[in-house]
Amino acid sequence: MPPDRTEDPAADPAVATMRWLRGPEGAAATRLAAELLARGVDLIPGLARLREEVGPEHAGPAWELARLRARARPVFGPDADVLLLTADTLEQAGRPQLAARRASRLLARGADSVADLGCAAGTDTIALARAGARVLAVDRDPVARELTASNAEALGVGDEVWVSAGDIVELVDSARGGEIAGCAAATLDPARRAGGRRQLDPDRWSPPWPTVAALLDRVPTSVVKVAPGLDHDRVPDGVEAEWVSLGGSIVEALLWGRGLSETWRRTTLVLDGAVLELTADTDPGNAPVGPVRGWLHEPDPALIRSGLMSLVAADLGATLIDPTIAYLSSDAPADSPWVSSYRVDEVLPFNLKKLKALLRARGVGRVVGKKRGSPIEPETLARQLRGPGSASAVVVVTRVAGAPTVLVCDVSDR
Ligand SMILES: C[S@@+](CC[C@H](N)C(=O)[O-])C[C@H]1O[C@@H](n2cnc3c(N)ncnc32)[C@H](O)[C@@H]1O
């Protein structure tokens, strides 16, 4: 771990602005901006008021930081009030609850120093330091380094954190003996957006895929955040892939290095603070296919992505409605956190006119649209099917045995 925590105060104006925001004048201006925002003051009068206090150069940054903190508060709680953020780093920041979970698993086998490769605003760095590690936080972006240093200090873990400029590709290339930059463990969260657009190709992430693979090879006590859509074929042998779901969406996909890997695939569901996990040591294969029966089950997206749907299907006595579609069906409702279930009232070939007539006849005026394997957008479908009736229905547009099919379901899921 490098002993030198000082950084060259770059002449970068963005860094200078962050330093001003960290100082007493910046803190006072951001507090004032937060009060104005809380009172519902609009941008133009808000900025005018701030300009009177701190001048035109600083009014905008103070307003922006107050706005970002307000946006961060639902996820970061009271920590948000002291975090130094930019719009980009807030967007890239993971949830503290999940960062803490990752940190505790990364350290569980005794590592006490971690390289956070690409620290951005330092939210992972802070979680690692809070979990008891000494953290080397690396980023090539001077603003990111300024944010991480400021945030670690503001949240009381500054003494555990060393912030350093560096290129992740070079650091991974020079990793030896299971260590990287003198640290026993590493966490890597590649930038997966460029120019405001998501980079779907892992070879275009920064750092790119070869560095991800090399890190997993060279530093067994490592974890990498990857895109949820990562192709299973990319996952190196012996590395565990985990998909984490919260509130019905995949919030993280992780690759655990061989020193931490415990299984082939893991699906994790975070539910009201509780954590449910499903694992498989080998590929369980696909669920069998069968007809649409009395109940339709919509699997959690993390379950689908992890390739473990067939385990839940076997538990529920359920079958796929089509070999290419991730909907399950069974005779009975499912009492399972891994799926949402709907009672199937009708199964009919897709025909908008006939569907409308059927819904009118049933007094259905409000529709929740769902689709899989169809180009139709659920919102468009719901709008097209809206009518005068007071009843509601879930309308699922999908494919059954290859044919475009509509399932009309009861609205109460379970
Ligand atoms: C997705 S963000 C990390 C977010 C962070 N883990 C968090 O929880 O807030 C990726 C970071 O990696 C940095 N980065 C990307 N490529 C890099 C490279 N080759 N060397 C150093 N830093 C790099 C970017 O500047 C960015 O701050």
The ligand as a Gaussian input file, in Angstrom:
#p B3LYP/6-31G(d) Opt

LIG

0 1
 C      -18.573000       2.582000     -12.586000
 S      -17.424000       3.687000     -11.900000
 C      -17.124000       3.027000     -10.300000
 C      -18.237000       3.288000      -9.314000
 C      -17.878000       2.968000      -7.897000
 N      -17.579000       1.572000      -7.716000
 C      -19.006000       3.353000      -6.940000
 O      -19.561000       2.493000      -6.268000
 O      -19.315000       4.541000      -6.870000
 C      -15.947000       3.348000     -12.776000
 C      -14.769000       4.233000     -12.424000
 O      -13.609000       3.647000     -13.004000
 C      -12.751000       4.689000     -13.486000
 N      -11.932000       4.098000     -14.561000
 C      -12.358000       3.569000     -15.726000
 N      -11.304000       3.072000     -16.420000
 C      -10.209000       3.276000     -15.664000
 C       -8.826000       2.967000     -15.836000
 N       -8.384000       2.323000     -16.919000
 N       -7.982000       3.307000     -14.847000
 C       -8.426000       3.975000     -13.749000
 N       -9.704000       4.299000     -13.540000
 C      -10.592000       3.948000     -14.483000
 C      -13.697000       5.766000     -13.967000
 O      -13.039000       7.015000     -13.957000
 C      -14.857000       5.650000     -12.953000
 O      -14.687000       6.560000     -11.895000

